Amino acid sequence: MSSPWDQPAPEKACVQRPNAAGLSRQDMAALMQRLGEPGFRATQLFEGLYRHRWQRWGDFTNLPKALRERLESEVELRWPDLAESIPSSDGSTKHAFRLDDGRLVEGVHMPYDDRATLCLSSQVGCAMGCTFCATGTMGILRNLTAAEIVGQVMALLVAHEHPFGKPVNLVFMGMGEPLHNLDHVMEAFRILTDAKGLAIPSRRITVSTSGLVSGIEKLGREAQRPRLAVSLNGTTDEERSRLMPVNRVWNLEALRRALQGFPLEKGERITLEYVLIQGHTDRPDDARRLAAYAKGFPSKINLIPYNPSEGAGFTPALESAIDAFCRLLVNERLDVSVRRSRGQDVAGACGQLVRKRENKESQRSFVSRIGGADVES
């Protein structure tokens, strides 16, 4: 069977038509103004696209026929292509999305009886270089646009026929560091939560950061924002710096201060994600230090047994060590759960998303600084 990597990247036309898929209501208003249409058409377009999930201009029966015909000839309506879909034995599905420039990112659809959870990417690759994470081996190619982020959600909802009104959780735990691309992530967040469209409650959207203190502080200044999760994965600066280079810029104490100062709503807590790696993060002393750290601010803890990735050189913690670690935290009266990542058999679990044959020339020419602004937008 041929791989999506064997397919040539789509050629770009000399003159590209604008693509309405993924636009905000404000951008749709600008598009309607450009076409000489009244402003209320933008809301009709927005509702048809996101609430009704219409896929062709002919479906937009809330618009006049003449406008539908004009849109058909002048404006694209195209979500990212699903270039590859690999089902897991646990019911989840890993997908590869082909973007307009031919690059691919990955996401995961995880169905449950009462909801679905979508794991989304925010960048092509990742600049953070965490040694236990397969995505970190790619380096960073570019940020995703807000439209590309929203496009992942829409493509998955349509592909899996998710009923409108059934709850959906969105977790930015796929490829990339969301706070390294916060402007585009927040633009996508506003589209996804817009009451005239998908209307996903903000409490059902979570961004996971490796610990970019500058991004945490910036996110905290947003009037409305997603929930915050922090990938901790180390309880001493020495160990965490080995596993996560970001700790060399913002150590555990700097991260603690940022989390203590993060504005939380009533009842809201910060999620601490902690990967259990044999001989590195799974010892009783690690659990005691994690307990002390977590008590410094409202928090809950997700313990994640390490998901192996090729060439990383790490081993998952033993079940006995996981049980002992969890019991120690429970005895400290902390809210703790063990998260068994879904999609592991198709390399779709936490830390396993990677496109190994991405454009290496683009990667070599790309400049990125951890925590800086030198990311291609």
C-alpha positions as CSV (number, residue, x, y, z in Angstrom):
1,M,0.0,0.0,0.0
2,S,1.4,3.4,-0.9
3,S,2.2,5.9,1.8
4,P,1.1,9.5,1.8
5,W,4.8,10.3,1.6
6,D,4.9,8.7,-1.9
7,Q,2.4,11.3,-3.1
8,P,3.7,14.5,-4.6
9,A,2.9,17.7,-2.8
10,P,0.0,19.6,-4.4
11,E,1.1,22.4,-6.8
12,K,-0.1,25.8,-6.0
13,A,-2.0,27.7,-8.6
14,C,-0.6,31.0,-9.9
15,V,-3.5,32.9,-8.5
16,Q,-5.1,31.4,-5.4
17,R,-8.7,31.9,-4.5
18,P,-9.4,32.8,-0.9
19,N,-10.4,29.8,1.3
20,A,-13.3,30.4,3.6
21,A,-12.7,27.3,5.7
22,G,-11.2,28.2,9.0
23,L,-12.0,31.9,8.9
24,S,-13.3,33.8,11.9
25,R,-16.6,35.8,11.8
26,Q,-14.6,39.0,11.5
27,D,-12.7,37.6,8.5
28,M,-15.9,36.4,6.9
29,A,-17.3,39.9,7.3
30,A,-14.4,41.3,5.5
31,L,-14.8,38.7,2.7
32,M,-18.5,39.6,2.4
33,Q,-17.7,43.3,2.2
34,R,-15.2,42.6,-0.5
35,L,-17.9,40.8,-2.4
36,G,-20.3,43.7,-1.9
37,E,-22.6,41.8,0.4
38,P,-24.2,43.0,3.7
39,G,-22.5,42.2,6.9
40,F,-25.2,39.8,8.2
41,R,-24.2,37.4,5.4
42,A,-21.0,36.7,7.4
43,T,-23.0,35.2,10.3
44,Q,-25.0,33.1,7.9
45,L,-21.8,31.9,6.3
46,F,-20.2,31.2,9.7
47,E,-23.2,29.3,11.0
48,G,-23.4,27.2,7.8
49,L,-19.8,26.3,7.9
50,Y,-19.3,25.5,11.6
51,R,-22.8,24.7,13.0
52,H,-24.2,22.9,10.1
53,R,-20.8,21.7,8.7
54,W,-21.8,22.2,5.1
55,Q,-19.1,21.1,2.8
56,R,-20.1,22.6,-0.6
57,W,-21.4,26.1,-1.5
58,G,-24.5,24.5,-2.9
59,D,-25.4,23.3,0.6
60,F,-25.6,26.9,2.0
61,T,-29.4,27.2,1.6
62,N,-29.3,30.2,4.0
63,L,-27.6,32.2,1.3
64,P,-29.2,33.5,-1.9
65,K,-28.6,31.3,-4.9
66,A,-26.7,34.1,-6.8
67,L,-24.3,34.5,-3.9
68,R,-23.8,30.7,-3.7
69,E,-22.9,30.7,-7.4
70,R,-20.5,33.5,-7.0
71,L,-18.8,31.9,-4.0
72,E,-18.5,28.7,-6.0
73,S,-16.5,30.5,-8.7
74,E,-14.5,32.9,-6.5
75,V,-13.9,31.3,-3.1
76,E,-12.5,28.0,-2.0
77,L,-14.2,25.8,0.7
78,R,-11.6,23.3,1.7
79,W,-10.4,21.8,5.0
80,P,-7.0,20.0,5.3
81,D,-6.9,16.7,3.5
82,L,-6.9,13.5,5.6
83,A,-3.8,12.0,4.0
84,E,-3.7,9.0,6.3
85,S,-5.9,7.4,8.9
86,I,-4.8,4.6,11.1
87,P,-7.3,3.0,13.5
88,S,-6.1,1.7,16.8
89,S,-7.4,-1.4,18.5
90,D,-8.7,0.8,21.4
91,G,-11.1,2.7,19.1
92,S,-9.0,5.8,18.6
93,T,-7.7,6.8,15.2
94,K,-4.5,8.6,14.3
95,H,-4.8,11.0,11.3
96,A,-2.3,12.8,9.2
97,F,-3.4,16.1,7.8
98,R,-1.9,17.4,4.5
99,L,-1.6,21.2,4.5
100,D,-1.6,23.5,1.5
101,D,2.2,23.5,1.3
102,G,2.4,19.7,1.3
103,R,3.6,19.3,4.9
104,L,1.8,17.0,7.3
105,V,0.8,17.2,10.9
106,E,-0.8,14.5,13.0
107,G,-3.9,14.4,15.3
108,V,-5.9,11.8,17.1
109,H,-9.6,11.1,17.5
110,M,-10.5,9.4,20.7
111,P,-14.2,8.4,21.1
112,Y,-16.0,7.8,24.4
113,D,-19.6,7.0,25.1
114,D,-20.5,10.5,26.2
115,R,-18.0,12.6,24.3
116,A,-15.0,12.6,21.9
117,T,-11.5,14.0,22.6
118,L,-9.5,15.4,19.8
119,C,-5.7,15.7,20.2
120,L,-4.5,18.6,18.0
121,S,-1.2,19.9,16.7
122,S,-0.2,23.5,16.8
123,Q,3.1,23.4,14.8
124,V,4.8,21.4,12.1
125,G,7.4,19.7,14.4
126,C,8.5,21.2,17.7
127,A,11.4,23.3,18.8
128,M,11.5,22.2,22.4
129,G,13.7,19.1,22.0
130,C,12.3,17.0,24.9
131,T,14.4,13.8,24.8
132,F,11.6,11.4,25.5
133,C,9.2,12.8,22.9
134,A,9.3,11.6,19.3
135,T,8.0,14.9,17.9
136,G,11.1,16.6,19.3
137,T,13.3,14.7,16.9
138,M,11.7,16.6,13.9
139,G,12.9,20.0,14.9
140,I,10.6,22.8,14.0
141,L,9.4,23.8,10.5
142,R,6.7,26.3,11.0
143,N,3.6,27.4,13.0
144,L,0.2,26.4,12.0
145,T,-2.3,29.1,11.2
146,A,-5.5,29.5,13.1
147,A,-7.4,28.2,10.0
148,E,-5.2,25.1,9.9
149,I,-5.8,24.5,13.6
150,V,-9.6,24.9,13.2
151,G,-9.3,22.7,10.1
152,Q,-8.1,19.8,12.1
153,V,-11.1,20.0,14.3
154,M,-13.6,20.3,11.5
155,A,-11.9,17.5,9.4
156,L,-12.1,15.1,12.4
157,L,-15.7,16.0,13.3
158,V,-16.8,15.4,9.8
159,A,-14.8,12.3,9.2
160,H,-16.1,10.7,12.4
161,E,-19.7,12.0,12.0
162,H,-19.7,13.6,15.4
163,P,-23.2,14.8,16.2
164,F,-23.7,18.5,16.8
165,G,-24.4,19.0,20.5
166,K,-22.5,16.0,21.7
167,P,-19.6,17.2,23.9
168,V,-16.1,17.3,22.4
169,N,-12.9,18.0,24.3
170,L,-9.9,19.6,22.5
171,V,-6.4,19.0,23.8
172,F,-3.4,20.8,22.3
173,M,-1.1,17.8,23.1
174,G,-0.1,16.8,19.5
175,M,2.8,18.1,17.5
176,G,4.3,21.4,18.7
177,E,4.4,23.7,21.7
178,P,1.1,25.6,21.8
179,L,2.5,28.6,23.7
180,H,5.2,29.0,21.1
181,N,2.4,29.7,18.7
182,L,0.0,31.4,21.1
183,D,-1.3,34.1,18.8
184,H,-2.6,31.6,16.2
185,V,-3.8,29.2,18.9
186,M,-5.8,31.9,20.6
187,E,-7.3,33.0,17.3
188,A,-8.4,29.4,16.7
189,F,-9.7,29.2,20.3
190,R,-12.0,32.2,19.6
191,I,-13.3,30.6,16.4
192,L,-13.9,27.3,18.1
193,T,-15.8,28.8,21.1
194,D,-17.9,31.3,19.1
195,A,-21.5,30.8,20.1
196,K,-22.7,31.1,16.5
197,G,-20.5,28.2,15.4
198,L,-19.1,25.1,17.1
199,A,-19.7,26.8,20.5
200,I,-17.2,24.5,22.3
201,P,-17.0,25.6,26.0
202,S,-13.7,27.1,26.9
203,R,-13.4,24.6,29.9
204,R,-13.3,21.8,27.3
205,I,-10.2,23.1,25.6
206,T,-6.8,22.5,27.1
207,V,-3.3,23.7,26.0
208,S,-0.3,21.7,27.3
209,T,3.0,23.5,27.6
210,S,6.5,22.2,28.3
211,G,7.0,25.2,30.6
212,L,7.4,28.4,28.6
213,V,7.0,30.9,31.4
214,S,6.7,33.8,29.0
215,G,3.8,32.0,27.2
216,I,2.1,31.1,30.5
217,E,2.2,34.7,31.6
218,K,0.9,35.9,28.2
219,L,-1.9,33.3,28.3
220,G,-2.9,34.5,31.8
221,R,-3.6,38.0,30.5
222,E,-6.3,36.7,28.1
223,A,-9.8,37.6,29.2
224,Q,-11.1,34.2,28.0
225,R,-8.7,31.3,27.5
226,P,-8.4,27.5,27.5
227,R,-7.4,25.5,30.5
228,L,-3.7,25.1,31.2
229,A,-1.7,21.9,31.5
230,V,2.0,21.7,32.2
231,S,4.3,18.8,31.2
232,L,6.5,18.6,34.3
233,N,8.3,15.3,34.0
234,G,11.1,16.0,36.5
235,T,11.3,17.1,40.2
236,T,14.9,18.3,40.2
237,D,16.5,20.9,37.9
238,E,19.2,18.4,37.1
239,E,16.9,15.7,35.9
240,R,14.3,17.9,34.2
241,S,17.1,19.8,32.3
242,R,18.3,16.5,30.9
243,L,14.8,15.5,29.8
244,M,13.5,18.9,28.8
245,P,15.9,21.6,27.6
246,V,13.3,24.3,28.4
247,N,14.2,23.9,32.0
248,R,17.7,25.4,31.3
249,V,15.9,28.6,30.4
250,W,13.1,28.6,33.0
251,N,13.9,26.2,35.9
252,L,11.4,24.6,38.3
253,E,11.3,27.6,40.6
254,A,10.7,30.1,37.8
255,L,7.9,27.8,36.5
256,R,6.5,27.5,40.0
257,R,6.3,31.3,40.4
258,A,4.5,31.6,37.0
259,L,1.9,28.9,38.0
260,Q,1.4,30.5,41.4
261,G,0.6,33.8,39.7
262,F,-1.6,32.3,37.0
263,P,-5.2,33.7,37.3
264,L,-7.6,30.8,37.9
265,E,-11.4,30.9,37.9
266,K,-13.3,29.5,40.9
267,G,-12.8,25.7,41.1
268,E,-10.2,25.7,38.2
269,R,-6.9,23.9,38.7
270,I,-3.7,23.6,36.7
271,T,-3.0,20.0,35.4
272,L,0.5,18.7,36.0
273,E,1.4,16.0,33.5
274,Y,4.1,13.7,34.7
275,V,5.6,11.0,32.5
276,L,6.9,7.9,34.5
277,I,10.2,6.8,33.0
278,Q,12.0,3.9,34.7
279,G,15.0,5.0,36.7
280,H,14.5,8.7,35.8
281,T,11.1,10.0,37.1
282,D,9.5,7.0,39.0
283,R,11.3,6.9,42.3
284,P,9.7,7.5,45.7
285,D,11.8,10.7,46.2
286,D,10.4,11.9,42.9
287,A,6.9,11.4,44.1
288,R,7.5,13.2,47.4
289,R,9.1,16.2,45.5
290,L,6.2,16.2,43.1
291,A,3.7,16.2,45.9
292,A,5.4,19.3,47.5
293,Y,5.5,21.1,44.1
294,A,1.8,20.4,43.4
295,K,0.7,21.8,46.7
296,G,2.1,25.2,45.8
297,F,-1.0,26.1,43.7
298,P,-4.4,24.6,42.8
299,S,-3.5,21.5,40.8
300,K,-4.4,18.0,39.7
301,I,-1.8,15.4,38.6
302,N,-2.0,13.2,35.5
303,L,0.6,10.4,35.7
304,I,1.5,9.1,32.2
305,P,3.3,5.8,31.8
306,Y,6.1,6.5,29.3
307,N,5.1,5.6,25.7
308,P,8.2,4.3,23.9
309,S,9.5,5.9,20.8
310,E,12.3,4.7,18.5
311,G,15.8,5.7,19.5
312,A,14.8,7.5,22.7
313,G,16.6,5.0,24.9
314,F,14.0,5.1,27.8
315,T,12.0,2.4,29.4
316,P,8.4,2.7,30.8
317,A,8.2,2.5,34.6
318,L,7.2,-0.9,36.1
319,E,3.6,-1.3,37.1
320,S,4.7,-1.8,40.7
321,A,6.5,1.6,40.6
322,I,3.5,3.3,39.0
323,D,1.2,1.9,41.7
324,A,3.6,2.9,44.5
325,F,4.1,6.4,43.0
326,C,0.3,6.9,42.7
327,R,-0.4,5.7,46.3
328,L,2.2,8.1,47.7
329,L,0.5,11.1,46.0
330,V,-2.9,9.9,47.1
331,N,-1.7,9.7,50.7
332,E,-0.6,13.3,50.4
333,R,-4.3,14.1,49.6
334,L,-3.6,15.2,46.0
335,D,-6.0,14.7,43.1
336,V,-4.1,12.2,41.0
337,S,-5.0,9.9,38.1
338,V,-3.0,7.5,35.8
339,R,-3.6,8.3,32.2
340,R,-3.2,5.3,29.9
341,S,-2.6,6.9,26.5
342,R,-4.8,5.7,23.7
343,G,-3.5,4.8,20.2
344,Q,-0.2,3.4,21.4
345,D,-0.3,0.5,18.9
346,V,-0.5,3.0,16.0
347,A,2.1,5.4,17.5
348,G,-0.7,7.8,18.3
349,A,-0.1,8.0,22.0
350,C,1.3,10.9,24.0
351,G,4.8,11.7,22.8
352,Q,4.6,9.5,19.8
353,L,3.5,11.8,17.0
354,V,6.2,12.4,14.4
355,R,6.6,12.7,10.7
356,K,10.0,11.3,10.1
357,R,10.4,12.3,6.5
358,E,9.5,15.9,6.6
359,N,11.3,18.4,4.4
360,K,14.8,18.3,6.0
361,E,16.1,21.2,3.9
362,S,13.4,23.5,5.3
363,Q,14.3,22.3,8.8
364,R,18.0,23.1,8.4
365,S,17.2,26.6,7.2
366,F,14.8,27.3,10.0
367,V,15.9,29.4,13.0
368,S,14.2,29.0,16.3
369,R,15.0,30.1,19.9
370,I,13.3,28.5,22.8
371,G,10.8,31.0,24.2
372,G,11.6,33.5,21.5
373,A,9.7,34.9,18.6
374,D,11.7,33.5,15.7
375,V,9.1,31.1,14.6
376,E,7.9,31.2,11.0
377,S,4.3,32.3,11.1
